[in-house]
Amino acid sequence: MHADTSRIFVTTPLGQAVAAIDVDADGARLSTADGRQFRAGSLSELARRGLGLTLPLEHLTWWLSGRAAPDVPAEATTEGGFAQRGWTVRYGARDETGRPLRLDAECGAPCPDAGAAAGAALSVRLIIDQWLDP
């Protein structure tokens, strides 16, 4: 994969593949384990179409690197994370290079990104089992 390409593998807690998500300059693609394919212009659009949620996934690359996205105001929090776009982002353990192994993001009610679940609070947890270097 090129430096401007990201690939996310989605697995169950037991390691069974559920989906692969590829994001590059051409947009976002989701390939499910059962062979279905979905495409959108961005990762956020893919989530909106597939989940009915308008999540700030365009910031995910930054958040996964342990930093707030540079194009949107952010405030540091006492937990070692930050608040950005109504979301509070916190990190759990990190690997030996400092990359996060766990990310918790919460948007309190009413969350502006809730989309179809308007007025609800949203919580997202990402567990990274392994970082693959390009």
C-alpha positions in Angstrom: 0.0 0.0 0.0 1.2 3.5 -0.7 1.8 6.1 2.1 -1.5 7.8 1.2 -3.5 4.6 1.5 -4.9 3.0 4.6 -6.2 -0.5 5.1 -8.3 -1.5 8.1 -9.1 -5.2 8.8 -12.2 -5.7 10.9 -12.3 -9.0 12.9 -14.3 -10.6 15.6 -12.8 -10.9 19.1 -11.9 -14.5 18.1 -10.0 -13.2 15.0 -12.5 -14.1 12.3 -12.3 -11.7 9.3 -15.5 -9.6 9.0 -14.4 -7.0 6.5 -11.5 -5.0 5.0 -11.7 -1.3 4.5 -9.4 0.5 2.0 -9.1 4.3 1.9 -7.1 6.3 -0.6 -7.4 9.4 -2.8 -10.1 7.7 -4.9 -12.4 7.1 -1.9 -13.3 4.3 0.4 -14.1 0.6 -0.2 -15.5 -2.0 2.1 -15.2 -5.7 1.3 -17.1 -8.0 3.5 -16.2 -11.6 4.3 -19.2 -12.8 2.3 -18.0 -11.0 -0.8 -20.1 -7.9 -0.8 -18.5 -4.7 -2.0 -19.4 -1.1 -1.1 -17.8 2.1 -2.4 -18.1 5.8 -1.4 -16.2 9.0 -1.9 -14.9 9.0 1.7 -14.8 6.8 4.8 -17.4 9.1 6.4 -19.7 8.6 3.4 -19.2 4.9 3.6 -20.3 4.9 7.3 -23.3 7.1 6.5 -24.5 4.8 3.8 -23.8 1.6 5.6 -24.6 2.6 9.2 -26.8 5.6 8.9 -24.3 7.5 11.0 -22.3 10.6 10.1 -19.2 9.8 12.0 -16.0 12.0 11.8 -14.0 9.2 10.2 -12.0 11.6 8.1 -10.2 12.3 11.3 -9.6 8.6 12.1 -6.1 8.5 10.6 -5.1 11.3 12.9 -6.9 9.9 15.9 -5.2 6.5 15.4 -1.8 8.2 15.3 -2.5 9.7 18.7 -3.2 13.2 17.6 -6.1 15.5 16.9 -6.8 16.3 13.3 -5.0 19.6 12.4 -7.8 21.2 10.5 -10.3 21.3 13.3 -10.0 22.9 16.7 -9.3 20.6 19.6 -8.7 20.8 23.3 -6.5 18.6 25.5 -8.3 16.6 28.2 -7.0 15.5 31.5 -7.1 11.8 30.5 -4.2 12.3 28.0 -6.6 12.5 25.0 -8.5 15.4 23.5 -11.9 16.7 22.5 -12.7 17.5 18.9 -15.9 18.1 17.0 -18.0 17.1 20.0 -16.1 13.8 20.5 -13.8 13.0 23.5 -11.0 10.7 22.4 -9.0 8.7 24.9 -6.2 6.1 24.6 -5.5 2.9 26.4 -2.3 1.0 26.1 0.3 1.9 23.4 2.9 -0.3 21.6 6.6 0.0 22.0 6.7 2.8 19.3 4.0 4.8 21.1 1.1 3.9 18.7 -2.2 3.4 20.3 -3.5 -0.1 20.8 -6.9 1.1 22.1 -8.9 4.2 21.2 -12.2 5.1 22.9 -14.2 8.0 21.3 -17.5 9.2 22.8 -19.9 11.8 21.6 -22.4 12.8 24.3 -26.2 13.2 23.7 -27.3 14.9 21.6 -24.4 13.9 19.3 -24.4 16.0 16.1 -23.0 13.0 14.2 -25.7 10.6 15.3 -27.5 10.8 11.9 -30.3 8.3 11.9 -30.0 8.0 15.7 -30.4 11.7 16.2 -30.3 12.8 19.8 -28.4 9.7 20.9 -25.0 9.5 22.5 -22.4 7.5 20.5 -19.4 5.5 21.6 -16.7 3.9 19.4 -14.0 1.6 20.7 -11.1 0.4 18.5 -8.8 -2.3 19.6 -5.6 -2.6 17.5 -4.1 -6.1 17.7 -1.2 -5.4 15.4 0.1 -2.4 13.4 1.5 -3.4 10.0 4.2 -1.1 8.7 4.2 -0.3 5.0 
